Amino acid sequence: MRGLAALKAWAGRLKTEVLALWIGARDRRTPLAARMTAAAVAAYALSPIDLIPDFVPVLGYLDDLLILPLGIWLAVRLIPPELMAEFRERAAAARRPSGRAGAAAVIVLWIASAAGLGWLAWKALA
């Protein structure tokens, strides 16, 4: 049971980190590259839509187990520590934002990816 409690605590910390990143992405004191990274990670984490659906064997959970924690790690490293500490405090006292913005961001990402692949295919065939 101790392992399950540790896993729940880790998941709770990840939720707080994502919310802190969401707050940091909207704060003008955050450097631009960090804001963009934090916004992308938070939007993806809060979105009800996955890039790789969970029912796809092995790959479905790859984004949840590897990509998302790595994105959080990168975004946290890009934000100055004193700002990140403030964002964590604000996240602990806040409620989770709506997933609609995250869903819209993921849909835009899918459309942009499809358009880019279509353009590459058109160039290769022309």
N, C-alpha and C positions, 0 to 999 in steps of 0.2 A: 504494500500500500504506500510505502514511502516514495517509491518511484512515481506513482500516479500523482501524489501530492506535488512532487517536484515538477512534473510535467504541467500540471494545472497552474502552478506559480509561474513557470516559464511562459505559458500562453497568456497569462494575465499581464506579464511584463511586455510581451510583444504587442498586445492591444494598446497599452499605455504608450509605447514607443510610436506606434502608427498614429495615434491621436496627437502626440507631441509633434510628429513630422507634419501632420496636417496643419497644426497651428503654426509651425515654423515656415511652411510653404507660403502662408498668407502674411507673414511678417516682413516688412520692408528692410529690417536690419539684417536679415539672412542674406548671404551672398547669392547672386543670381544662379550660379551653377547648383548650389545647394538647394535653393528654392525649387528649381526645375526637377531635380532628382527627388526631393522630398514629396513634391506634388505628384509625380508619377508613381512613386512607391505607395503613398497613402491612397491615391485614387484606385490603384489596382487592389490594394489590400481591402479597401472598404467597398469595392464593387461586388455586386452579386454575380457578376459574369467572370469566368476564368478564361484565360487565353487557351489553356489546355483543360478541357472538361475532366472532372474527377473520375468519370467512368472509364476513361482511357487507361488501360492497364499500365502500371508503373509510371508512365509519363504524366498521368493525370494528377498525381500527388507531387511530382517533381517541383512544380512552381511553389506549392505550399511549403515544402520541406527544405528546398535549397534556394530557389530564386528570390522568394520574398525575404527570408532572413538576410541573404546577402545584400539585397537592395536596401533593407533597413540599416544594415551595418555601414554601407557606403554613404547613405544619406546622413547618418549620425556623425560620421567622420568628417563630412564636409561642412557641418554646422559648427560654429565656434562653441566650445564647451560651456561657457557662461550663458549663452543663449539657449543651448539645449537643456541646461538645468532649469532655466525659467520655463521653457516649453513643457518640460516634464511636470513641473509643479502645476501649471495651468491645465495640463491634460488630466492630472489626478483629480482635479476639481470639476472638470467639464463632463459633458455627455457626448456620446458618439455622434458624429455628423451623419447625415443621410447618405445612402449609397447611390443616389441618383447621379451625382456628379462623377463618381467613380465608374458607374456603368456607362455614362456618356463618354468618358475618357477611353475606356476599353473599346467601345464601339468605334470611336474615331480612329484608334490605333489599328483595329482590324481593317477598316476601310482604307486607311493610308497604306497598310501593308499589302492589301489586295491590289490597290492602284499601282503601287511600286512594282509589284511582281508582274502585273499586266503590262506596264510600260517596258520593263526589261524583256518580257517575252515578245512584245511588239517590235522592239529594237533588234532583237536577235533574229526574228523572222523577216524583217524588212531588208 
